[in-house]
Amino acid sequence: MNWTLYTTFPTDLEEEWNALLAESASHVPFLRFEYLSTWWQTRGGGEWSDAELCILAARQDDQLVGIAPLFRTRADGRDTLLLLGSIEISDYLDLICRPADLPEFLKCLLSYLKSPASPKWEALDFFNILEGSPTLPALQIAAEQLGFTVTVEKLQHSPFIPLPGDWETYLAGIDKKQRHEIRRKMRRAEESPAFIQWRITTSPTQLETDMETFLSLMAQDPDKAEFLTETMREHMRLTMRCAFEAGCLQLAFLDVDHQAAAAYFSFHYLDRLWIYNSGLDRAFMEYSPGWVLLGYLLQWANENGVREFDFMRGDEEYKYRFGAIDRLIYRITISK
C-alpha cells in the first residue's frame, strides 16, 4: 500500500472519502468528511487546545482502500494518536475501510506507524468504537503480531431501538406499563387546553432562530450549561448547519402555546435516527414535554422508513423504558 500523510484537511479527498465510508464496516455520520472537517475547525468545541492533524490514506493500484483519520496530541504524558472526533462529542468513531480490506489495511497501517516515515507517537488511543465493529478484533490481532501492547476497555452503554415500521406494532412490543405511560402522556398533552404542536425545522430561514432556541433549552440543564462554552456553542452551530446542508439534520421541537418546551437534535442518516442531544424548558414539566416529543419522534420514525432509533451514548433509564436494547462502545489502546 502507498501511504499519504495529510497535515491539513484534504479537501480534494472529500468525494472519495465519503464513497469509501459508504462501503465501510462502520458507516456512521461522525465519520463523514464534512462532520470531521467541521469538528477540526473548533478542535471538538475546544476539547483539544494542542493538536496536530495526521490523516493517513492508503492506496493500492491508485484506489483508495483505507483512511486512518487521526490527530496527535499529548495525553497522559505521552505523544498520542487519536481518532478525529475524540472523545466527548462524537458518539461513534472508527477507521474507514471496506471489511474485506480491513485485516491487510490494519497490518500495513501499523507497519507504517512503526517506520521512520511515521509521525512521532508513543500510544494509539482509539475511543468510541461500537460493539460489533470488525476493527476491534482485527486491530488487536495485527498489533499483537507486531509486538505492540494492546488493551481493550468497555467505555459506555449505547442503547438503540429496532423499529418494526408501524407505531402500534412498536408500542405492542414494549413493556405494558411503559406503553400505557407513553399513551397517557401523549393523550394528556393533546387534550390539554394549551395549544401543543410538534415540528421539524425545514426552512433555511428558520434554522438560525431554531438553533439558538435549541441551545437555550440545552443550557437550562446545569451540566449542559457548563458544557456549552462559547466555543462549544459555535461548534454545535457549525454541526447543525453542516447537517442541514447535507440533508440529514432533524431538529425537532415540541411547542406549548407557541413556546419551545422541548427539543431533540438528531441526524436522520441512512435508515436510522441518531439522537444526538436534547433540551427542555422546566416551566412546562406538567406537559411531560420530553416524553411527549420522544413519542412523536418514534411515531414519525416508524411511519417514515426509519429502521433503527439510536439513543447513542448514555444509559439513562428513560431509554430502556421506551424499549431500547443495550450495546456497548469500546476503547482500544496500543502502546509501543
VENKATA-V853029 format. One record per pair of residues at least 12 apart in sequence whose ideal C-beta (glycine too) atoms are under 10 Angstrom apart, sorted by the first residue. I is the first residue (numbers start at 1). GAP is how many residues later the second one is. D is the distance in Angstrom with one decimal. If there is no record, write none. Layout:
{{I:GAP:D} {I:GAP:D}}
//
This chain:
{{1:56:9.7} {1:57:4.3} {1:58:6.7} {1:59:5.3} {1:60:9.8} {1:64:6.7} {1:65:7.7} {1:100:9.5} {1:103:7.8} {1:104:7.3} {1:106:9.5} {1:107:4.6} {1:108:8.4} {1:110:9.2} {1:111:8.0} {2:55:9.1} {2:56:7.0} {2:57:4.9} {2:58:7.3} {2:59:9.3} {2:60:8.7} {2:63:9.8} {2:106:9.8} {3:53:6.0} {3:54:7.2} {3:55:5.7} {3:56:8.1} {3:63:9.6} {3:65:9.4} {3:105:7.9} {3:106:8.3} {3:108:9.8} {3:109:5.2} {3:110:9.7} {3:112:9.1} {3:114:7.4} {3:115:9.2} {4:51:8.4} {4:52:7.3} {4:53:4.9} {4:54:8.1} {4:55:7.4} {4:60:9.7} {4:63:9.9} {5:48:9.4} {5:49:6.6} {5:50:7.3} {5:51:5.8} {5:52:8.3} {5:63:9.8} {5:65:9.6} {5:107:9.1} {5:112:7.7} {5:113:8.4} {5:114:7.0} {6:47:6.7} {6:48:7.9} {6:49:4.1} {6:50:7.7} {6:51:6.9} {6:61:9.5} {6:63:9.4} {6:64:9.8} {7:45:6.8} {7:46:5.2} {7:47:6.9} {7:48:8.0} {7:64:9.8} {7:65:9.7} {7:112:8.7} {8:32:9.5} {8:45:6.4} {8:47:8.9} {9:24:8.3} {9:27:8.2} {9:28:4.9} {9:29:10.0} {9:31:6.2} {9:32:9.0} {9:44:6.9} {9:46:7.5} {9:60:9.9} {9:75:9.6} {10:23:8.8} {10:27:9.3} {10:43:9.6} {10:45:6.7} {10:47:7.4} {10:57:9.6} {11:22:8.6} {11:26:7.9} {13:20:7.3} {13:42:8.4} {13:44:6.7} {13:51:7.8} {13:54:8.1} {14:18:9.2} {14:19:4.5} {14:20:7.6} {14:23:8.0} {15:18:8.4} {16:17:9.1} {16:41:8.6} {16:43:9.7} {16:47:9.1} {16:48:4.8} {16:51:9.0} {17:14:8.8} {17:15:8.0} {17:16:4.4} {17:17:9.5} {17:19:8.9} {17:20:9.6} {17:38:9.4} {17:40:8.4} {17:47:7.8} {17:50:6.3} {17:52:8.7} {17:79:7.2} {18:13:9.1} {18:14:6.0} {18:15:5.5} {18:16:8.1} {18:78:9.5} {18:228:9.8} {19:45:8.1} {20:13:10.0} {20:37:9.3} {20:43:9.4} {20:44:5.5} {20:45:7.8} {20:46:7.7} {20:47:6.6} {20:76:5.7} {20:77:7.5} {20:78:7.3} {20:81:9.6} {21:12:7.9} {21:46:8.2} {21:73:9.7} {21:75:5.4} {21:76:9.5} {22:74:10.0} {22:76:9.9} {22:248:9.2} {23:73:9.3} {23:74:8.9} {23:75:5.0} {23:76:8.5} {23:77:9.5} {23:78:9.4} {24:42:8.8} {24:43:8.9} {24:70:7.6} {24:71:8.2} {24:72:5.1} {24:73:5.8} {24:74:6.2} {24:75:7.7} {24:77:9.4} {24:78:8.7} {24:109:9.9} {24:110:10.0} {24:111:9.6} {25:69:7.4} {25:70:9.0} {25:71:9.1} {25:72:7.3} {25:73:7.6} {25:74:4.7} {25:75:9.7} {25:77:6.8} {25:105:9.7} {25:107:8.8} {25:108:6.2} {25:109:5.1} {25:110:7.0} {25:113:9.5} {26:66:6.8} {26:67:8.1} {26:68:3.7} {26:69:7.8} {26:70:7.7} {26:71:9.0} {26:73:9.7} {26:103:7.7} {26:104:6.5} {26:106:9.2} {26:107:5.3} {26:108:8.6} {26:109:7.0} {27:65:9.9} {27:67:9.3} {27:69:9.1} {27:242:8.9} {27:243:6.9} {27:245:10.0} {28:57:9.8} {28:62:8.9} {28:63:8.0} {28:64:4.4} {28:65:7.9} {28:66:7.3} {28:100:9.7} {28:102:7.6} {28:105:9.8} {28:239:9.1} {28:241:8.0} {28:242:9.0} {28:244:9.1} {28:246:7.8} {28:282:9.3} {28:284:9.7} {29:61:9.2} {29:62:9.2} {29:63:8.4} {29:210:9.9} {29:214:7.7} {29:217:8.7} {29:219:6.6} {29:238:4.7} {29:239:9.5} {29:240:4.6} {29:241:8.5} {29:243:8.9} {29:245:6.1} {29:247:8.9} {30:53:9.5} {30:54:9.1} {30:55:5.3} {30:59:8.9} {30:60:4.2} {30:61:6.4} {30:62:5.5} {30:63:6.1} {30:64:8.8} {30:98:8.1} {30:237:8.9} {30:239:9.8} {30:244:8.7} {30:246:9.6} {30:282:9.6} {31:36:8.8} {31:38:7.2} {31:52:9.0} {31:53:8.6} {31:54:7.6} {31:59:8.6} {31:61:7.8} {31:62:6.9} {31:63:6.4} {31:64:8.9} {31:65:6.0} {32:64:9.9} {32:210:8.9} {32:211:9.5} {32:214:7.5} {32:216:8.9} {32:235:9.7} {32:237:8.5} {33:34:9.4} {33:36:9.1} {33:63:9.8} {34:205:9.5} {34:208:5.2} {34:209:8.3} {34:211:7.9} {34:212:6.0} {34:214:9.7} {35:49:9.3} {35:50:7.6} {35:55:7.7} {35:203:9.9} {35:204:7.1} {35:207:6.6} {35:208:7.9} {35:211:8.6} {35:213:9.7} {35:232:9.0} {35:234:10.0} {36:19:8.9} {36:31:10.0} {36:33:5.9} {36:35:9.9} {36:47:9.3} {36:48:4.8} {36:49:6.0} {36:54:8.2} {36:57:9.3} {37:32:9.9} {37:47:9.0} {37:201:9.9} {37:205:8.6} {38:197:7.7} {38:200:5.0} {38:201:5.9} {38:202:10.0} {38:203:8.5} {38:204:4.9} {38:205:9.2} {39:30:9.8} {39:32:9.9} {39:45:6.5} {39:46:5.5} {39:47:9.4} {39:50:7.6} {39:51:6.7} {39:196:7.4} {39:199:8.7} {39:200:7.8} {39:203:9.6} {40:13:6.7} {40:15:9.6} {40:29:9.4} {40:31:7.7} {40:44:6.6} {40:45:9.1} {41:193:8.8} {41:194:7.8} {41:197:6.5} {41:201:9.9} {42:47:9.8} {42:189:5.7} {42:190:7.8} {42:191:9.9} {42:192:6.1} {42:193:4.2} {42:194:9.5} {42:195:9.9} {42:196:6.9} {42:197:9.3} {43:28:8.6} {43:30:9.4} {43:188:8.4} {43:192:8.8} {44:27:9.6} {44:40:8.9} {44:41:7.3} {44:42:7.4} {44:43:7.9} {44:44:6.8} {44:45:5.8} {44:46:7.7} {44:187:9.2} {44:188:8.7} {44:191:7.1} {45:43:7.9} {45:44:6.0} {45:182:8.6} {45:183:8.9} {45:184:7.2} {45:185:9.6} {45:186:5.5} {45:187:3.7} {45:188:8.1} {45:189:7.6} {45:190:3.5} {45:191:7.2} {45:193:9.2} {45:194:8.9} {46:183:5.9} {46:184:8.6} {46:185:3.6} {46:186:6.1} {46:188:8.9} {46:189:7.5} {47:26:10.0} {47:38:10.0} {47:39:8.1} {47:40:7.1} {47:41:5.6} {47:42:7.2} {47:43:10.0} {47:184:9.0} {47:185:8.5} {47:188:9.1} {48:23:7.3} {48:25:5.8} {48:27:9.3} {48:34:8.5} {48:38:8.2} {48:39:9.2} {49:24:8.9} {49:182:10.0} {50:22:9.4} {50:23:5.8} {50:24:6.7} {51:20:4.8} {51:21:6.9} {51:22:4.7} {51:23:9.4} {51:31:8.5} {51:33:9.4} {51:35:9.8} {52:18:9.5} {52:19:6.3} {52:20:4.6} {52:21:7.4} {52:27:9.8} {52:29:9.7} {52:67:7.6} {52:68:9.9} {53:16:9.1} {53:17:8.0} {53:18:5.4} {53:19:8.1} {53:31:7.9} {53:66:9.8} {54:14:8.2} {54:15:9.0} {54:16:4.5} {54:17:5.8} {54:18:5.1} {54:19:10.0} {54:27:6.2} {54:28:9.4} {54:30:9.2} {54:59:9.8} {54:64:9.0} {54:65:4.8} {54:66:9.8} {54:67:8.5} {55:12:6.8} {55:13:7.1} {55:14:5.4} {55:15:6.4} {55:16:8.2} {55:29:7.5} {56:12:4.2} {56:13:8.3} {56:14:6.5} {56:25:9.4} {56:39:9.5} {56:53:6.8} {56:56:7.1} {56:57:8.2} {56:62:8.8} {56:63:8.7} {57:12:9.2} {57:39:9.2} {58:39:8.3} {58:43:8.9} {58:46:9.4} {58:47:6.1} {58:50:6.4} {58:51:7.0} {58:54:8.2} {60:41:8.2} {60:44:8.7} {60:45:9.1} {60:48:9.1} {63:38:9.7} {64:32:9.2} {64:33:9.7} {65:31:9.8} {65:32:6.7} {65:33:7.2} {65:35:9.8} {65:36:5.0} {65:37:9.6} {65:39:8.3} {65:40:6.1} {65:43:9.1} {66:29:6.8} {66:30:6.5} {66:31:4.0} {66:32:8.1} {66:35:6.3} {66:36:7.8} {66:38:8.8} {66:39:3.9} {66:40:8.3} {66:42:8.1} {66:43:7.1} {67:17:9.9} {67:28:7.1} {67:29:4.1} {67:30:7.3} {67:38:9.3} {67:42:9.9} {68:13:8.4} {68:15:8.2} {68:16:9.4} {68:27:5.5} {68:28:7.8} {68:29:8.8} {68:37:8.6} {68:38:9.2} {68:41:5.7} {68:42:10.0} {68:44:9.1} {68:45:8.7} {68:56:9.3} {68:58:9.6} {69:13:9.8} {69:14:6.3} {69:15:4.2} {69:16:7.6} {69:24:8.3} {69:25:9.1} {69:26:7.7} {69:27:6.8} {70:12:6.7} {70:13:6.4} {70:14:6.6} {70:16:9.5} {70:25:9.1} {70:39:9.8} {70:43:9.5} {70:49:8.1} {70:51:9.0} {70:54:8.2} {70:56:9.1} {71:12:8.2} {71:13:5.7} {71:14:9.4} {71:15:8.0} {71:48:9.7} {72:47:5.7} {72:48:7.6} {72:49:6.5} {73:13:9.3} {73:52:9.7} {74:48:9.7} {75:12:9.6} {75:47:9.6} {75:48:7.6} {75:50:6.5} {76:46:9.6} {76:47:7.8} {76:49:8.4} {76:257:9.9} {77:45:8.9} {77:46:9.9} {78:43:8.1} {78:44:4.1} {78:45:5.0} {78:47:8.7} {78:257:8.1} {78:258:9.5} {79:40:8.4} {79:41:5.4} {79:42:5.1} {79:43:4.9} {79:44:7.6} {80:41:6.6} {80:42:6.8} {80:43:4.7} {80:44:7.4} {80:45:5.1} {80:253:9.0} {80:255:9.7} {81:32:7.8} {81:37:9.2} {81:38:7.0} {81:39:9.4} {81:40:4.8} {81:41:9.1} {81:42:7.4} {81:43:5.0} {81:44:7.3} {81:45:8.6} {81:253:9.1} {82:41:9.2} {82:42:7.9} {82:43:5.4} {82:44:7.0} {82:45:7.0} {83:12:7.7} {83:41:9.1} {83:42:8.5} {83:43:5.2} {83:44:6.7} {83:45:7.6} {83:46:8.4} {85:42:8.7} {85:43:7.5} {86:39:7.8} {86:40:7.9} {86:41:5.0} {86:42:7.0} {86:245:9.6} {87:38:9.0} {87:40:4.8} {87:41:7.0} {87:68:9.2} {87:244:8.9} {88:39:9.3} {88:40:9.5} {88:139:8.4} {88:144:9.3} {88:225:9.6} {89:138:9.2} {89:143:8.0} {89:146:7.3} {89:147:8.6} {89:150:8.3} {89:187:8.9} {89:188:9.0} {90:37:8.7} {90:38:6.4} {90:149:9.9} {90:186:9.9} {90:222:9.9} {90:223:9.7} {91:37:6.2} {91:39:8.6} {91:65:8.9} {91:67:7.0} {91:183:7.6} {91:184:9.5} {91:185:7.5} {91:219:8.4} {91:220:9.6} {91:221:4.1} {91:222:4.9} {91:223:9.1} {91:238:7.6} {92:35:10.0} {92:36:5.7} {92:37:7.6} {92:38:5.0} {92:41:8.7} {92:66:7.8} {92:182:8.6} {92:218:8.9} {92:220:7.3} {92:221:8.5} {92:237:6.9} {93:33:7.1} {93:34:6.4} {93:35:4.5} {93:36:6.4} {93:37:8.6} {93:40:9.6} {93:42:9.8} {93:236:8.9} {94:32:8.0} {94:34:8.3} {94:35:5.6} {94:36:7.3} {94:39:5.7} {94:40:9.4} {94:41:5.5} {94:42:9.3} {94:45:9.9} {95:14:7.7} {95:31:8.0} {95:34:8.9} {95:38:9.0} {95:40:5.6} {95:43:9.5} {95:44:7.9} {96:39:9.9} {97:12:9.1} {97:37:9.2} {97:38:8.0} {97:41:9.4} {99:34:10.0} {99:35:5.8} {99:36:9.7} {99:39:9.3} {102:31:9.7} {102:32:5.7} {102:33:6.8} {102:36:5.3} {102:37:8.8} {102:40:9.4} {103:31:8.6} {103:34:9.7} {103:35:5.2} {103:36:9.5} {103:38:7.7} {103:39:7.0} {104:34:9.7} {104:38:9.3} {105:30:9.8} {105:33:8.8} {105:37:9.1} {106:28:9.7} {106:29:7.5} {106:32:5.4} {106:33:5.3} {106:34:9.5} {106:35:8.2} {106:36:4.3} {106:37:8.2} {106:40:10.0} {107:31:8.9} {107:32:9.8} {107:34:8.9} {107:35:4.8} {107:36:9.5} {107:38:7.5} {107:39:7.9} {108:34:9.0} {109:15:9.5} {109:30:8.8} {109:33:7.9} {110:14:8.5} {110:29:8.1} {110:32:5.4} {110:33:6.0} {110:35:8.6} {110:36:5.3} {110:37:9.9} {110:38:7.1} {110:224:7.7} {111:31:8.9} {111:35:6.9} {113:30:9.9} {113:33:9.2} {113:35:9.3} {113:221:8.9} {113:223:9.4} {114:32:6.5} {114:33:8.9} {114:34:8.5} {114:222:8.3} {121:213:9.5} {121:214:9.7} {121:215:7.9} {122:213:6.9} {122:214:6.0} {123:25:9.6} {123:26:9.3} {123:210:6.2} {123:211:6.7} {123:212:4.9} {123:213:7.6} {124:15:8.7} {124:19:8.2} {124:24:8.3} {124:26:9.4} {124:208:7.9} {124:209:6.9} {124:210:4.2} {124:211:7.9} {124:212:9.3} {125:26:9.8} {125:206:7.2} {125:207:8.1} {125:208:5.0} {125:209:8.0} {125:210:9.0} {126:13:7.7} {126:26:9.9} {126:204:8.6} {126:205:6.7} {126:206:5.0} {126:207:7.4} {126:208:8.0} {127:26:9.4} {127:28:6.8} {127:29:9.8} {127:202:8.0} {127:203:8.4} {127:204:4.9} {127:205:8.6} {127:206:9.2} {128:27:6.9} {128:28:8.2} {128:30:8.9} {128:184:9.7} {128:185:7.6} {128:201:5.2} {128:202:8.1} {128:203:7.5} {129:23:9.2} {129:26:8.7} {129:199:9.8} {129:200:6.3} {129:201:4.9} {129:202:7.3} {129:203:6.5} {130:28:6.9} {130:180:9.9} {130:182:9.7} {130:197:7.3} {130:198:8.2} {130:199:5.5} {130:200:7.8} {131:23:8.9} {131:26:9.9} {131:27:7.7} {131:195:9.5} {131:196:4.7} {131:197:4.6} {131:198:6.7} {131:199:6.8} {132:195:7.6} {132:196:9.4} {132:198:10.0} {133:196:9.2} {133:197:8.0} {133:199:9.8} {135:195:9.5} {135:197:8.0} {136:16:6.7} {136:194:6.0} {136:195:9.9} {136:196:6.2} {137:15:9.2} {137:195:9.9} {139:13:9.2} {139:193:6.0} {139:195:7.5} {140:12:6.5} {140:192:6.8} {140:194:8.6} {142:192:9.3} {143:189:8.4} {143:190:9.7} {143:191:4.8} {143:192:9.2} {144:190:9.3} {146:188:9.3} {146:190:10.0} {147:189:8.7} {148:185:9.8} {148:186:4.9} {148:187:6.5} {148:188:6.5} {149:184:8.4} {149:185:7.1} {149:186:4.5} {149:187:7.7} {150:182:6.8} {150:183:7.2} {150:184:5.5} {150:185:8.0} {151:180:8.3} {151:181:7.3} {151:182:4.9} {151:183:8.3} {151:184:8.0} {152:178:6.0} {152:179:7.3} {152:180:5.1} {152:181:8.0} {153:177:6.6} {153:178:4.6} {153:179:7.7} {153:180:7.4} {154:174:5.4} {154:175:8.0} {154:176:6.1} {154:177:8.1} {155:158:8.2} {155:173:7.2} {155:174:5.0} {155:175:6.0} {155:176:5.1} {156:156:9.3} {156:157:4.9} {156:158:6.9} {156:159:7.3} {156:172:7.1} {156:173:5.5} {156:174:9.2} {156:175:9.6} {157:154:9.2} {157:155:9.9} {157:156:7.5} {157:157:7.0} {157:158:3.8} {157:159:9.3} {157:162:8.8} {157:163:9.5} {157:167:9.3} {157:169:5.6} {157:170:7.3} {157:171:6.2} {157:172:8.1} {158:152:7.7} {158:153:7.3} {158:154:5.7} {158:155:5.3} {158:156:7.7} {158:157:8.5} {158:161:9.7} {158:166:9.4} {158:168:8.0} {158:169:5.5} {158:170:6.5} {158:171:5.2} {159:150:9.6} {159:151:8.4} {159:152:5.0} {159:153:8.5} {159:154:9.3} {159:155:8.1} {159:156:6.9} {159:157:8.8} {159:160:4.8} {159:161:6.5} {159:163:9.2} {159:164:9.3} {159:165:3.5} {159:166:6.2} {159:167:5.2} {159:168:6.8} {159:169:9.8} {160:112:8.4} {160:113:9.9} {160:114:9.4} {160:115:9.3} {160:148:5.7} {160:149:6.4} {160:150:4.5} {160:151:6.1} {160:152:8.1} {160:159:8.8} {160:163:9.9} {160:164:6.0} {160:165:6.1} {160:166:8.7} {160:167:6.7} {161:12:9.3} {161:13:8.8} {161:112:9.4} {161:114:9.9} {161:137:7.5} {161:140:8.7} {161:141:9.9} {161:145:9.7} {161:147:7.1} {161:148:4.1} {161:149:8.0} {161:150:7.5} {161:158:8.3} {161:159:9.8} {161:161:6.5} {161:162:5.3} {161:163:5.2} {161:164:7.0} {162:145:7.1} {162:146:5.8} {162:147:8.0} {162:148:10.0} {162:161:9.0} {162:162:9.6} {162:163:7.0} {163:108:9.3} {163:109:9.3} {163:110:8.7} {163:135:7.7} {163:138:5.9} {163:139:5.4} {163:140:9.9} {163:141:10.0} {163:142:9.2} {163:143:5.8} {163:144:6.0} {163:145:6.4} {163:146:5.8} {163:160:9.5} {164:138:7.0} {164:143:9.3} {165:136:9.2} {165:137:5.8} {165:138:8.1} {165:139:9.3} {165:140:7.2} {165:141:8.3} {165:142:7.7} {166:133:9.9} {166:136:5.7} {166:137:8.0} {167:128:9.3} {167:131:7.5} {167:132:4.7} {167:133:9.0} {167:134:9.0} {167:135:4.7} {167:136:6.5} {168:131:9.7} {168:134:8.8} {169:133:7.8} {170:12:9.9} {170:128:6.6} {170:129:8.2} {170:131:8.8} {170:132:5.3} {170:139:9.1} {170:152:9.3} {170:153:7.4} {171:12:7.3} {171:124:9.4} {171:127:8.8} {171:128:9.1} {171:131:9.3} {171:152:8.9} {173:150:6.4} {174:124:10.0} {174:146:9.7} {174:147:8.0} {174:148:6.8} {174:149:3.8} {174:150:9.5} {175:145:9.2} {175:146:7.4} {175:147:9.6} {175:148:7.5} {177:144:8.9} {178:140:9.6} {178:142:8.9} {178:143:4.8} {178:144:7.0} {178:145:7.4} {179:142:10.0} {179:143:9.9} {179:144:9.0} {181:107:9.2} {181:110:7.9} {181:114:9.9} {181:140:7.6} {181:141:10.0} {182:106:9.7} {182:109:7.0} {182:110:8.8} {182:112:8.4} {182:113:5.2} {182:116:8.4} {182:117:9.8} {182:139:8.4} {182:140:7.4} {182:141:9.7} {183:112:8.3} {184:104:9.1} {184:107:9.8} {185:102:8.3} {185:103:4.4} {185:104:9.4} {185:105:9.7} {185:106:5.0} {185:107:5.6} {185:109:9.7} {185:110:7.1} {186:102:8.6} {186:105:8.0} {186:106:5.5} {186:107:9.7} {186:108:9.7} {186:109:4.8} {186:110:7.5} {186:113:8.6} {187:105:9.7} {188:98:9.1} {188:99:7.6} {188:100:7.5} {188:104:8.5} {189:65:8.1} {189:67:8.3} {189:72:9.5} {189:95:9.8} {189:97:9.5} {189:98:5.0} {189:99:6.9} {189:100:7.8} {189:102:9.0} {189:103:4.7} {189:104:9.4} {189:106:9.0} {189:107:9.5} {190:102:8.6} {192:64:8.4} {192:65:10.0} {192:94:8.4} {192:95:6.5} {193:64:9.5} {194:61:9.6} {194:62:5.2} {194:63:5.1} {194:64:9.8} {194:65:9.6} {194:67:9.4} {194:90:8.7} {194:92:9.3} {194:93:7.1} {195:60:7.9} {195:61:7.4} {195:62:5.3} {195:63:6.9} {195:64:10.0} {196:58:7.0} {196:59:7.0} {196:60:5.5} {196:61:8.0} {196:65:8.2} {196:88:9.5} {196:91:6.8} {196:93:8.7} {196:96:7.8} {197:56:8.8} {197:57:7.7} {197:58:5.3} {197:59:8.8} {197:60:9.9} {197:61:8.6} {197:99:9.6} {198:54:6.5} {198:55:6.6} {198:56:4.8} {198:57:7.2} {198:63:9.7} {198:64:8.8} {198:65:9.9} {198:66:9.9} {198:91:9.5} {198:94:7.8} {198:95:5.9} {198:97:9.3} {198:98:4.6} {198:99:8.2} {198:101:9.8} {198:102:8.6} {199:52:9.3} {199:53:7.1} {199:54:5.5} {199:55:8.4} {199:56:6.8} {199:61:9.6} {199:97:9.7} {200:49:9.1} {200:50:5.9} {200:51:6.8} {200:52:5.0} {200:53:8.0} {200:64:9.7} {200:66:9.6} {200:68:9.1} {200:96:9.8} {200:97:9.2} {200:100:8.1} {201:12:9.5} {201:13:8.9} {201:39:8.9} {201:43:7.7} {201:48:7.3} {201:49:8.1} {201:50:4.2} {201:51:7.7} {201:52:7.6} {201:62:9.5} {201:64:9.8} {202:42:9.3} {202:47:9.6} {202:48:9.8} {202:49:9.3} {204:37:9.6} {204:40:7.4} {204:41:9.1} {206:45:9.4} {207:30:9.7} {207:33:7.3} {207:34:7.2} {207:37:5.8} {207:38:9.8} {207:42:8.2} {207:44:7.7} {208:29:8.5} {208:32:9.6} {208:33:8.8} {210:30:8.6} {210:34:9.9} {210:39:10.0} {210:41:5.6} {210:42:9.7} {210:43:7.1} {210:50:8.4} {210:53:8.2} {210:55:9.8} {211:22:9.4} {211:25:7.6} {211:26:5.6} {211:28:9.8} {211:29:5.3} {211:30:7.8} {211:33:9.1} {211:38:9.8} {211:40:7.4} {211:54:8.9} {212:21:9.2} {212:25:8.5} {213:38:9.2} {213:40:7.3} {213:42:9.9} {213:46:9.4} {213:47:5.0} {213:50:7.0} {213:66:8.4} {213:68:9.8} {214:22:8.2} {214:23:9.7} {214:26:7.8} {214:37:6.3} {214:38:9.6} {214:39:7.8} {214:46:8.0} {214:49:4.8} {214:50:8.8} {214:51:6.0} {214:63:8.2} {214:64:8.9} {214:65:5.7} {215:13:6.6} {215:17:9.5} {215:18:5.8} {215:21:6.4} {215:22:7.8} {215:25:9.4} {215:48:9.5} {215:50:9.5} {215:62:9.8} {215:64:7.6} {216:12:9.7} {216:44:8.1} {216:47:9.4} {216:63:7.4} {216:65:8.5} {217:36:8.6} {217:43:6.2} {217:44:8.3} {217:45:7.1} {217:46:5.1} {217:47:9.9} {217:48:9.8} {217:60:9.9} {217:61:7.9} {217:62:2.7} {217:63:6.1} {217:64:5.9} {217:65:9.9} {217:72:9.7} {218:15:9.2} {218:18:8.2} {218:45:8.0} {218:47:8.5} {218:59:6.6} {218:60:7.5} {218:61:4.0} {218:62:8.6} {219:14:8.9} {219:60:7.6} {220:59:6.7} {220:60:6.4} {220:61:6.2} {220:62:6.2} {220:63:9.0} {221:57:9.0} {221:58:7.4} {221:59:7.2} {221:61:9.0} {224:53:8.1} {224:54:9.0} {224:55:7.5} {224:56:9.7} {227:50:9.7} {236:29:7.9} {236:40:9.4} {236:41:7.9} {239:26:8.7} {239:28:9.4} {239:37:8.4} {239:38:9.9} {240:25:6.8} {240:36:9.5} {243:22:8.7} {243:23:9.2} {243:24:6.0} {243:25:8.9} {243:26:8.5} {243:33:9.0} {246:21:9.1} {246:23:8.5} {247:21:8.4} {247:22:9.3} {248:18:9.1} {248:19:5.1} {248:20:5.5} {248:21:4.5} {248:22:8.8} {248:26:8.8} {249:16:7.8} {249:17:8.0} {249:18:7.0} {249:19:7.6} {249:20:9.6} {249:27:9.7} {250:14:7.6} {250:15:7.8} {250:16:4.4} {250:17:6.9} {250:18:4.5} {250:19:9.3} {250:23:6.7} {250:24:8.9} {250:25:9.2} {250:26:9.3} {250:47:8.2} {250:50:9.0} {250:51:9.5} {250:56:9.9} {251:12:7.0} {251:13:7.7} {251:14:5.6} {251:15:7.8} {251:25:9.9} {252:12:4.9} {252:13:8.1} {252:14:7.1} {252:21:9.8} {252:23:10.0} {252:26:9.6} {252:41:6.5} {252:42:9.5} {252:44:7.6} {252:45:6.0} {252:48:8.3} {253:26:9.3} {253:36:9.4} {253:40:7.5} {254:26:9.4} {254:27:9.6} {254:30:8.4} {254:33:7.9} {254:34:9.7} {254:35:4.9} {254:36:8.2} {254:37:9.8} {254:38:5.9} {254:39:4.0} {254:40:9.3} {254:41:9.8} {254:42:7.2} {254:43:9.7} {255:29:9.6} {255:34:9.2} {255:38:9.8} {256:25:8.4} {256:27:9.0} {256:28:5.0} {256:30:9.4} {256:31:5.8} {256:33:6.9} {256:36:9.7} {257:27:9.1} {259:22:7.3} {259:24:8.4} {259:25:7.7} {260:19:8.2} {260:20:9.6} {260:21:6.6} {260:24:9.0} {260:29:9.0} {261:18:9.7} {261:19:7.4} {261:20:5.0} {261:21:9.3} {261:22:7.8} {261:23:3.8} {261:24:8.8} {261:25:10.0} {261:26:6.4} {261:27:9.6} {261:28:3.9} {261:29:8.7} {261:31:8.6} {261:32:8.1} {262:16:7.2} {262:17:7.0} {262:18:5.1} {262:19:7.0} {262:22:7.5} {262:23:9.9} {262:25:8.7} {262:26:9.0} {262:27:3.6} {262:28:5.0} {262:29:8.7} {262:30:7.4} {262:31:4.6} {262:32:8.5} {263:14:8.8} {263:15:6.5} {263:16:4.8} {263:17:7.9} {263:18:9.0} {263:26:9.1} {263:27:9.4} {263:30:7.5} {264:12:8.0} {264:13:7.6} {264:14:5.0} {264:15:8.2} {264:16:10.0} {264:26:8.6} {264:29:6.3} {264:30:7.3} {264:32:9.7} {264:33:6.2} {265:12:4.8} {265:13:7.1} {265:14:8.1} {266:12:9.1} {266:31:7.6} {266:35:9.5} {266:43:9.2} {266:44:8.8} {266:46:9.5} {267:43:9.0} {267:45:9.7} {268:32:9.8} {268:33:8.7} {268:36:8.5} {268:38:7.4} {269:41:9.7} {270:36:9.5} {270:37:8.4} {270:38:9.0} {271:30:9.8} {271:33:9.8} {271:34:6.2} {271:35:6.2} {271:36:4.2} {271:37:7.1} {272:29:9.0} {272:34:6.4} {272:35:6.4} {272:36:4.5} {272:37:7.5} {272:38:5.6} {273:24:7.1} {273:25:8.8} {273:27:8.6} {273:28:5.2} {273:31:9.1} {273:33:5.0} {273:34:9.3} {273:35:7.5} {273:36:5.3} {273:37:6.8} {273:38:9.7} {274:34:8.9} {274:35:8.9} {274:36:4.9} {274:37:8.8} {274:38:6.2} {275:19:8.5} {275:22:8.0} {275:34:7.2} {275:35:6.4} {275:36:5.2} {275:37:6.1} {275:39:9.7} {275:44:8.8} {276:34:9.5} {276:35:9.9} {276:36:6.9} {276:37:10.0} {277:35:9.4} {278:12:6.9} {278:15:8.5} {278:16:8.6} {280:13:9.1} {290:28:7.8} {291:27:7.4} {291:30:8.9} {291:31:8.7} {294:15:9.4} {294:17:9.8} {294:24:7.8} {294:25:9.4} {294:27:9.9} {294:28:6.6} {295:27:8.4} {297:12:7.8} {298:24:6.9} {298:25:8.9} {309:13:8.2} {309:14:8.9} {309:15:8.0} {310:14:9.2} {310:17:9.7} {311:13:5.7} {312:17:8.9} {313:15:10.0} {313:16:6.6} {315:13:9.9}}
//
